[in-house]
């Protein structure tokens, strides 16, 4: 029998188009609203800060992703995905007609809940539709499209807000949301709810939402604000809720988060890579943009354009990374991606000065983006491949939660590094942040190579050994 020809792109399907478009809608909404904040402030907040419009959305998403991901395993992908699109679209309508800031913030909380249901179902739906190399490529295409959507969001937001007013950044979701819902009804298979639907871990879910919600809220506080007693109470609440959640998970018959998954080296390595990647990427990019604007004196538009090489390289190389793990050791592919990313960060730390020409930074920026693309999609694929099919939604929720946590921790921790070294010059602070980010990239290399290991990724869906490991907690060597 002739060998099947290796593919460069995943087969196009309605599910892939739906997941990419819906995820793009959510990713765009993460940043597009920030562009309209000055107009929102002037119109419905009497000139006061309107940052709560962004914060409420992020807190709702951060609190719900793990819970919704686990529920999709029990209740079915189709039902929760349709519900997520409907909730997101209706909340967008409510935000569009909001008469005051309180109404708008309430709508954003509901919108964040819908966004969580959309985001965490992306990987599970692709995993159900594709297998083997095609699944890796589909996940890579999904990740690349999400990156492209994030790249276009600020430009789109600026055009809409300046041309039609701030309400347009919410109104644009209405026709897109309706179209996505109609497509979902047509292409998503009808699947019965899982047998564990009646055993939902409600106590664990509530504790996790409380812990993640308060923790996310705390991470979004201004870095230069003095610490208050109220924030201490919030921190204690988050810690106690998360500790109680972990205790409940050890005894729950159908836990929201199966802690035994972290006993598999490959899964643990993939999750640590997600966390570290977001820490150094989000934190590093925030203070690099600050260097572009304050250190080099670039306008906001020019500073944004100078970040474009990172995203473009990541989009292109994301597909390359997905392709490579079909015939290369996944740990080495992911490690090589983080090594390239670290080299770009280190070069930037060495090159930037108050007088550095912007074009000198292009090659390190491309290396940063290319490394992130090579490493990013394979990490997702490895996490799916070592997980039983009935736990893929849970895994997607864990990935989204750790990514959100990493973004918050990266911004806060690297912000402290920036403040410590950038008291006199923004360039010194940016160099320190990029240097620390490069070190974190090296840690990510060592973590992935050690835990994921130099083994070839399976070419098909999760093997039965994966499911048995789920029950017994003893990962099969072949799946590591």
N, C-alpha and C positions, 0 to 999 in steps of 0.2 A: 504494500500500500504506500503510495507516494507521501512524503512528508508534507504537512500543511505549510503553506508559505507564510513566513513571518509577516505580521502586519506592522504598519507605521502609525495608523490611526484606528480607533475603535470603530466597529460598524455603527453607522448612524441609526438611531432608533428614536421613537417618540419619548421613551423614558429618559434617554440621555438629553434630548432637547429640553424636556420639561425640567429635569433636575438642574441643568446648567442655567436656564432662564430664571427659574425660581430662586436659586441661590444667588444669582447676579442681582436680583431685585432686593434681596435682604442685604447683601454686601454694599450695594449702592446706598441703601438707606442708613447704613452705619455712619457714613461720612457726608452725604449730600445735605443733611439737615444742618450740619455745623456751618455750612456756607451761609445759610439764611438766618443764623442767630441774631445778627444786628437788626435785621428787619423785624424779626419776631419780638425782640426786646422793645423796639420802638412802638410796635402796634398793639400788643396785648400784655406787655409787662411794664408799661409806663416808664420805659428806659432802664429798668432794673435788669440784672443779669438773667439770661434765659438758658444758661448752661444746663439747668435741670431737665430740659427737653432732651438732651443727649444722655444725661446720667440715668434717667428713669428707664429709657430704652435698654441701656447696657446692663443695668441691674436686673431687669426682668429676664433678659436673655441669659445672663450669667447664672441666675438662680434656677432656671428651668431646663437648661439643655440636658443635663444628666438624667433628670426625671423623665422628660419627654422621650429621650432616646430609649430608656428602659421600657417605657410604656408601649413604644412602637413594636417591640419584640413580643409583647403580650396581647396587644389589641389589634395589631395589623398595621402595615405601613400605609396602606391606601386611606384608611379612615383618618388617621392622624395627619397625614399630608394634606388631604382635602380640608380638614378642619383648620390646619395651620394657615393655608392660603386664604380661606374664608375669613378667619379672624384677623389676619394681617390686612386684608383689603378693606374690611368694614372699619377697622380701627384707623386706617388711612383716611377713609371718608370722614370719620369723626374728627380727626386732626385737621382736615381741610376746612371744616366749618367751625372750628373751635372759637368761641367768643372771648375766652380769657386763658390765662396761663394754667390755671388749675385744670380746666377741661382738657387742654392740650397735653398736660403731663399725664392725666389719667388715660387718654387715648394712646399715649406712647407706651405706657405700661402694658396695655392690651396688645399693642402692635409688637412689642418685644416678645410676648408670649407666643404669638403667631409665628414670628420669625424663628424662635427656638424650634418649633415643630417642623418648620421647613428645612432649616439647616441640618438638624441631626438626622433627618430621613434621607439626605442626599446619598451618602455612602451606602446605607442599607439597600436603597432602591437599585443602585448600580450593582451592588453585590448580588442581588437577587436576579438581575437581568443578564449579567455577564459572568464569565468564568475564565480562570487562567490568565493568559496574556491579554485577552480582550478586556478583562476586568481591570488589570493594571493600567491599560491605556485609557479606559473610560474614566478612572479615578484621576489620572493625570490631566485629561482634557477638562474635567470638572474643576480641578484646582487651578489650571491655567486660565480658564474663563473667569473664575472668581477673582483672580488677580487682576485680569484685564478690566473687570467691572469696577474694582476698587480704584484702578488708575484713572478711569474715565469719570468717576463720581464727582470729584471737585469741579471739573470743567462743566459737566452737565448741571450741577447745582448752581454754579455761578450764572449760567445762561438763563435757567428757569427763574431764579430769584430776581435777577436784574430786569428780565423782560416781563414777567407775569406776576411778580410778588412772591412772598415766602410760601403762600398756600399752594403754589404750584409744585413745590418739592414733595408735597404729600399727594396732591391730586394726580401726579404722574403715575402713582401706583395703582390707580383705580382701573384703567383699561388693561394694564399689564396683569394685574391680579385676576381680573375676570377671565382674560384669555388663558392664563395659567390654570385656573380652576376648570375651565371647559376642557382643556387639553388633558388634565389629570383624569377627569371622568372618563375620557375616551381611551387613554393608553395604559392606565394603571390596572393591573389584574386584580380581580376580586379575590381576596384571600380571607379565609375564616380567621377569626381571632385566635390567638394562641390559647392552649389549654390552661395556662397559668393566669388568665385574665381575672379570675375570681380570687387570686392570691396576691393581689397588688400590695406592695409594701407601702401602705399609706403613712405609717409613722416615720419610716426612714425617709420617704419623699418629703414630708413636711420639715423634718429636721435638716435635710440637705438644702432645701430651698431657703430656710431661715439662715443657715450657716453661709451659703454661697451668696445670698442676697445681701446680708450685712457685710460680708467680707468684700464684695465687689464695691459696695457703697463706700467703704472705708478706703479702698485703693484709689478711688476717684477724687479724694480730697486734694485740695491744692497743696503742693509740696512745701511751699514757703509759709503756710499757715501754722501758728502755734498749736501744739497738741492740747486738747481740752478733755475735761472729765467726761463729757458726753461721748467723745470718740473712744475713750478707754472703756466705757460701758458697751459700746458697739463691738469693740474688739473682743471683749470677754464673752459677749453673746455669740459671736461667730465661732470662737474657739470651743465653747461649751456645746454648741449645737453640732459642730462637726465631730467632736469627740463622741457625743451621744449617738450620732449617725453611724460612726464606725462600730460602736458597740452593738447597735441594733443589727447591722449588716452581718455580723458574725453568727447571729441566731435566727435571722429571718429565713423562712422556707423559700421565698422567692425574692431575694434582695434586689434593691434598686441598683447596687453596684456589687458585682461578684468579685470580692477581694482576692480570691484564689487565682484570678487571671494574672495578677501581678507576680505570681510565683513562676510564671514562664519567662525565662530570660529574654526571649525575642519581644514579647509584649511589653515587658518592663522597659527594655531598651528603646522601643518605639515611642512609648509614652514620655520617657525622660527626654528624648530627642525633640518631641513636640514642645515640651515645656521650655527647654533651653533655647530652642530656635526662636520662640516668640519673645523670650526675655531679651535676647541680644538683637533681634530684628526690630521690634517695636521701640525698645529703649534706644538702640543705636540710631535709628532713623529720626526719632524726635529731635535729638540733640545735634545730629548732622544738619538737619534743616535749619536749626537755630544758628549754626555756624555759617551756613550759606547766607542767611539773611543779615545777621549781626556782624559776622566776621568778614565776609566778602562784600557786604552791602548790596546783595541782590534783592530785587523786588520779590514779593510772594509768588508771582507767576514764574519768574525766572528760577527761583529756588525749587518750585515744583517741577519745572521742566528738567532741572539738573538731576532730579531723583528718577526721572523716566528710565534711564538705562538699567537701573536695578529691576524694575518691573518688567520691562521688555525682555531682558535676559532670562528672568525667572519664568515668564510665559513660555518662551521657546524651549528652554532646557528642562522644563517640567515634563514635557512629552518625552524628551530624551531619557530622563531618569526612569520614567515608567517603562520605556522600552528596554533599558539596560538590565533591569532586574529579572527579565525573562530568561536571560542566559548568563548572568553574572551573579556572584555572591552578593546578596542584598546588603549585608553588613558593610561590605567593602564599597559598594556603590554609594550608600548613604554616607559612610565615613568620608569618601572622596569628595562628596558634595559639600559637607561641612568644612573639610580642609580647604577647599577652594574659597568658600565663604569667609573663613578665618583669614586666609591670605589677603583677600580684598580689604577686610577690615583693618588688618595690621598695616597694609600699605597706606590706607587713608590716614591712620594715626600718625604715620611717619611723614606724610607728604603735606598735610594741611598746615598752613601758616596764614597770617593776615594778608599776605600778598600772593598766595598761590593762584596761578591762572586756573580757571575753571576746567579747561580742557585737559589739564594734567590729571584730573580726578576721574576721567571717563573710564579708563581701563580698570582701576580698582572697583569702581561702581559696577561695571559689567561683571567682574569676577564675583562680587558679592551676590548679584542677582542670579548668575549662572549656577553658583554653588547652591543657593537656596532652591532653585528649580530642580537640580539633580537630586537633592536630598529629600525635598518635600513630599512629592507624590509617592515614592517608594516607601516612606515611613507609613503612610496611610495604608498602602497595599499590604505591607508586612503585618500590621495590626489586624487587618481583616483576615489574612491567610492563616493566622495562628488562632483564630477564634471560631467557635462553633457557629453555624449559620443563625441559630436562634438567639445569639448574643451580639449580633452585629450592630443593632440599634444602641445597645448599651455601650459598645465600644465607640460608636460615633459620638455619643453624649460625653464620654470620657475625654475624647480628643478635643471636642469643642470647649469643655470646661477647663481643661489644662491650657488650651490656647488662650482663653480669656484670662485665666489666672496668670499665665506667663506674661501677657501684655501688661497687666496691672503691676505685677512685681517688677518687670523690666523698667517700666516708666518710673516707678518709685525708687528702686534701688540704684539704677543708673543716674537718676536725678540727684540722689545724694552724692554720687561720685562727681557729677558735674558741678554741684554747688561747692564741694570741697576743693576742687581744683580750678574752678572758673570764677573765683571771686574777683580776680583782677582782669582776666581776659577770657572771652568766650571761646577763643581758640584753644586755650589750655584745657578748659573743661571738656570740649568736644574731643580733643586728643585722648584725654583720660578715659572717657566713655568708650571710644572706639577701641582703645587698647584692652580694656576690660572685656568688651564684647569679643575681641579676637581670642582672648584666653578662654572664654566660655565656649567658643566654637571648637577649640582644641579639646575641651572637656566633652563636648558632644561627639567628637570623632572617637575618642577613647571609649565612651559609653556605648556607642553603636557597634563599633568593631568588636568590643568585648562581649556584649550581651546578645547582639543579634548574630554575630559569628560569621565566619567565612563559609556559609552554606548557600547552596542554590535555592532560590525561592520556588515553592511548589508551583507547578504549571496549571493546577486545577483548583477547584474549590476546596474548602476545608475538609480534611480527611476525617474519617470517623474517630481517629485517635484524638482529634481536637475535642470532639464532643465528650469522649470518655474522660479526657483530662479535666473537662469542665466539672464533671461529677466527682472525680476522685482527687483532683488537685495535683496530680502527678503528670507533668507535661511529658509527652513522648519526645525522645531525643530527635526523632526525625522531623519534628515540627519546630525545633529551636532554630 
